[in-house]
Amino acid sequence: MSEFHGSASPPSPREPSRTPPPRTRATGLRQRLAELRGPEVAARALDARALAALAANPGCNRRAILDGAGVDKAALASALGSPSGYGQSQFALTRGNAFEAKVKADGGAELLRLVHHRLDPGAEPPQGAWVPDLSAPGPEGRTARTALALREAAASPGRWTLLDHPMLALDVAGSPAFLEPDAVVVHPDGSWSVVEIKSFPMLDGSADPSKVGAAARQAAVYVLALEEVAARLDPAPRVHARVLLVCPKDFSNQPTGSAVDVRKQRAVTRRQLARLTRLDEIADALPEGICFSPELPAGELAAAVASVPAAYAPECLAACELAFHCRDRARAADAVTALGRPVRAELGALTTVADVLAAARGRTGDPDDPTVAALRRAARLRAEALHGAGTAGTEAAVCR
């Protein structure tokens, strides 16, 4: 029962109190993120692909707050005049959906056969599986239903269980991200495995290393989220660090599988996510009234985006819809980040190309600084090489 202090009497039951309910930190953050996204704009879900890319660049506050607020970065990039070339084609999506449906046909018989063959050959061969209904309203409802199904499967060992498109939640910088793996399989011993289905081919038992690496980083995010669910059970089921990657075999549409160890990717992703600045801290540092709605005038929208620090690198071109916009701004600012992360790391406190050239030519910088000394040595060697090339060219001309 609430307590009332002072001479004022409590409100009657027929008169609701005019005191607003307390605004919790989580509620306040959700409201703030909705304001940043724009009025009546639906949030765009943060999937594992985007989360893996975010974890690969944890210093980018711009991507963190835009993804956390559910902003459609592709629409934002178009509104800024720098349309994105990032993303999957509609043809690739259609082909991938058709292949996934083939893999999961007949109650997932072929998928379970591949799981048994590649991940758990010592278990009893699957003779069918329990496929729970995971439908529920909203991502929170589906997440709760998935957790309940996993708990029921763990409590009834001895059978195979297939969870088709379960929903998992993972805390990202203080805000929940809802993730949807292609499938999660519960083994007869109660352990859990992630299944990732891709439409790129596996030729002679191997696939494109860059595509396998991207799939492994994506699957590592699912493993992290699954481990959080397992940690809430007693005893906690084992989550396999090896995931099953299912792809078309050679040039056919027949599925084949390969076990991929994602321990390294899982450790890197966990460490990078821990480095992300909390979303409430980023939001609190923004000016009041900032909004990232693509419906805003281009100048106002560009100013809003510029108010959030970015950490552009050439690798962003393959992972972020705003990469072209951020690259143009980095080049306009003469920033060394446009040259790549390795170069940026070597240059230390020198953040612009003008600073680098001035230090190399001896106009600025401490000669005892290893970075400055290396730049000046490189400039001297370049000058000597050019001078030598010029002398050799002159001598050749005289001989002719």
Secondary structure, DSSP 8 states (H G I E B T S, - for coil): -----SS-----TTS---S-----HHHHHHHHHHHHH-TT-------HHHHHHHHH-TT-HHHHHHHHHT--HHHHHHHTT-----S--HHHHHHHHHHHHHHTHHHHHHHHHHHHHHT-TTS---S--B------SHHHHHHHHHHHHHHHHHHS-SS-EEEES--EEEEETTEEEEE--SEEEE-TTS-EEEEEE--S-BBTTB--HHHHHHHHHHHHHHHHHHHHHHHTSSS---B-SEEEEEEEBTTSS-EEEEEEE-HHHHHHHHHHHHHS--HHHHHHTS-TT----TTS-HHHHHHHHHTS-----GGGGGT-TTHHHHHHHHHHTTBGGGG-HHHHHHHTT--BHHHHHHHHTTSSS-TTSHHHHHHHHHHHHHHHHHHHHHHHHHHHHHH-
